[in-house]
Amino acid sequence: MKDFRELDVLHAAHDLVVEIHDISQSFSNDDDFAVGRSIARTALAIPRSIVHGCGRGGDPELAQGIETAAGYTCELEYLVLLAGEIGLIDEETLEELAGSLGDFKKRLTDELAEL
């Protein structure tokens, strides 16, 4: 069992959640589709999946947790694009988030390759 506190990819996931949290503070409360809440919930699922994989055993379980996190990352990427299209996120913030998500997806891929 690996200590999640020692994983660089978890620290990156944590930073992503904090970034999403900071951005979500500006979301409108009249979001009928609850896109803002979905973004926050999905972002939080990413590090939770990695931590869960750490707690389940060895490298195969961690790899499964990272793969689950990759799925949530793709879901988050879609929700962020949707939020931009419906006006929850401005163009500049959308570009920054897209860059952060792209960098994070690469980190997930690199972490899987190391297992």
Secondary structure as GFF3:
##gff-version 3
##sequence-region A 1 115
A	DSSP	three_ten_helix	4	6	.	.	.	ID=ss1
A	DSSP	alpha_helix	8	24	.	.	.	ID=ss2
A	DSSP	alpha_helix	35	55	.	.	.	ID=ss3
A	DSSP	alpha_helix	59	85	.	.	.	ID=ss4
A	DSSP	alpha_helix	91	114	.	.	.	ID=ss5
###
